[in-house]
Amino acid sequence: MGNLLLESYVEDLKTGTTDKQITAATELGNMGAVAIAALPDLESLTTNPNARLRTAAQKAIQAIQKKPGLKN
């Protein structure tokens, strides 16, 4: 990926505690289109049993896809 912050958040999505995953999803959403590489990992969390995590992942996906410069 080349972006250490992005890579760190993606790693948190994969292996972090639920709280870390929620924080990572939120921050990735805040990054916008720069975080497009994280979409597969975020999408995998949309079926997680934890409602807070599912919601955070869904919001992040929407935020990343809404940013200018990203073609849907």
PLY file of the C-alpha trace (Angstrom):
ply
format ascii 1.0
element vertex 72
property float x
property float y
property float z
element edge 71
property int vertex1
property int vertex2
end_header
0.00 0.00 0.00
2.80 2.42 0.81
0.95 4.42 3.48
2.04 3.34 6.95
-0.99 4.83 8.69
-3.33 3.10 6.26
-1.45 -0.17 6.69
-1.65 0.15 10.47
-5.42 0.68 10.37
-5.88 -2.28 8.02
-3.85 -4.45 10.38
-6.09 -3.31 13.24
-9.14 -4.29 11.17
-7.70 -7.78 10.77
-6.24 -8.51 14.19
-7.23 -5.79 16.64
-9.72 -5.90 19.46
-13.25 -4.87 18.61
-12.59 -1.36 19.92
-9.44 -1.08 17.78
-11.35 -2.36 14.75
-14.08 0.25 15.28
-11.51 3.02 15.64
-9.64 1.83 12.56
-12.83 1.69 10.50
-13.78 5.20 11.60
-10.36 6.61 10.78
-10.26 4.86 7.41
-13.61 6.44 6.61
-12.17 9.82 7.56
-9.28 9.25 5.14
-11.65 9.03 2.20
-10.57 7.71 -1.19
-6.98 7.31 0.03
-8.26 4.30 1.98
-9.75 2.51 -1.04
-7.33 -0.39 -0.53
-9.04 -1.10 2.79
-12.46 -1.72 1.23
-12.15 -5.53 1.08
-11.24 -5.69 4.76
-14.03 -3.29 5.70
-16.52 -5.27 3.63
-15.58 -8.45 5.48
-16.59 -6.76 8.74
-20.10 -5.90 7.55
-21.24 -9.38 8.62
-19.53 -9.31 12.01
-21.76 -10.29 14.96
-20.93 -7.01 16.74
-23.45 -4.36 15.66
-21.15 -1.44 16.52
-18.39 -2.89 14.36
-20.75 -3.64 11.48
-22.06 -0.08 11.59
-18.57 1.44 11.72
-17.48 -0.65 8.74
-20.58 0.27 6.73
-20.14 3.98 7.47
-16.46 3.81 6.51
-17.29 2.12 3.21
-19.87 4.78 2.41
-17.46 7.58 3.31
-14.65 6.14 1.19
-16.95 5.67 -1.79
-18.45 9.18 -1.53
-15.18 11.06 -1.67
-14.38 12.97 -4.88
-12.10 11.21 -7.29
-13.46 7.74 -6.65
-15.52 6.25 -9.44
-18.42 4.05 -8.36
0 1
1 2
2 3
3 4
4 5
5 6
6 7
7 8
8 9
9 10
10 11
11 12
12 13
13 14
14 15
15 16
16 17
17 18
18 19
19 20
20 21
21 22
22 23
23 24
24 25
25 26
26 27
27 28
28 29
29 30
30 31
31 32
32 33
33 34
34 35
35 36
36 37
37 38
38 39
39 40
40 41
41 42
42 43
43 44
44 45
45 46
46 47
47 48
48 49
49 50
50 51
51 52
52 53
53 54
54 55
55 56
56 57
57 58
58 59
59 60
60 61
61 62
62 63
63 64
64 65
65 66
66 67
67 68
68 69
69 70
70 71
